Amino acid sequence: MTPVVLIAEELAPAAIEVLAHDFDVRHVDGTDRPALLSALSEAHAVIVRSATQIDAEAIAAAPRLKVVARAGVGLDNVEVPAATARGVMVVNAPTSNIVSAAEQAVALLLAVARNTASASAALKAGEWKRSKYTGVEMQGKTVGVVGLGRIGVLFASRIAAFGTRLIAYDPYIQPARAAQLGVRLVGLEELLRESDFISIHLPKTPETVGLIGEKELSIVKPGVRIVNAARGGLVDEQALADALAEGRVAGAGVDVYAKEPCTASPLFAFDNVVATPHLGASTAEAQDKAGLAVAKSVKLALQGEFVPDAVNVQAGGVVAEDVRPLLPLAEKLGRAFTAVAGGIAASVTVEVRGEIVDHDVTVLKLAATKGLFSSVVEEQVTYVNAPHLAAQRGVEVSLTTQTETVEHPVLVTVRGALPDGRTVSVSGTVTHAGTRDVIKLTEVDGFDVEIGAEGILLFLRYADRPGVVGTVGTLLGEAGINIAAMQVARREAGGETLMTLTVDQALGAELLTSAADSIGATAASAADLRDE
């Protein structure tokens, strides 16, 4: 029987052509739920964009389904855990829109610099007022790039052609790599103070939400122009509106919003704000690239071949059943390590101890590498692209094994050397509670802990003294943040102490800073260890 590929939304003709020769290509309106469920009954693959919901019900209606393909970057409309449980591969097109997104940021920056949108609106309304819309040149100006991921790098390379000076804030990239790109790495405060233009290119994580708020906007260079075409919520919209009203910020280009769809924002009241409805990926080329990429992945999957863009398939061949429970542990340790370290290490070692090393545990290095980058890059990190991301950033990841353990039957440690010479480590294990595997942290940077590696974890380091726990609890309570678990570890009374808390919701950067300041913490960080 010829495999059936069901196309639930519009797809580029070139993408359909990739599939037409080898498969039975059928079409259905993915928004017509009864029709979709009926058509899925014979489908071996389904391709969607953003309007079609492929949830557990849809997957259950497709007994022959082998692959779900999303012709785009996100996977919000695909229930990946349900697909994984059924052994259904999920693929997307993670790089299809990076050029379009970078060009959108450039377009917004230029439009803000030259007052293009407001001047156009005025002229169409019958006004010819050239002097009112005098702009500024790019040449010779300092452009601050917040985030040097793939899109940030593309933006920087394009904006450099205008004769600009480029500086960047990104704690997760090595200075040598930035130098290769012609960009000088600086701290966030220095970037804010020096930049004539600022463009945001960060993923949305607990630590980046509200990264540019009232405090940050109070220290920007007067007359700065700010662009956010990355993720809504990275820039506080009300704080930006206040800065525009006060004249500290001369203009802004905004493509993304904290809540979308967005048809009302304090930013819309300003003529010097260019606002667009999340058009970063809205180009014909990006849509065509997405369709073509997933069509090729679907073809590979149905032919039983390796799929580079699979988001729920482990690379490295067959994984032993005893090793499988350690995959989420290793990944979460990688995430926790990055949070505690405050950046990416120059080198990382994944240490595996216990009789488990009688099996091939190479995949645990891969899982840890995935975790290292999951919160610091814009694209979705997979078992396939994690090594590439490490190589791009000059991070060497190695694996060591040892049969003996001290306290636990199996122990995994992620240990890394930072550029400043510090060494940071995070360890954990998996225990069994009935039929459920429980993942725990057992050590954080030399402190012995025992806390579940789940939810959102906060790490606060400070000098031991009475009243600290109450201070933190009160501050979080006043902010409406519930504490699910807490553990305090110290080496000696009055000495250096680590407080680890599990909270029910993400903290913005400002609240995390407030919590740290309230107890005089020497370090504070948050790790999102929620299951993806």
Summary of the structure (lengths in Angstrom):
residues: 532
radius of gyration: 24.7
end to end distance: 35.1
largest distance: 81.1
contacts: 1860
relative contact order: 0.10
helix: 33%
strand: 25%
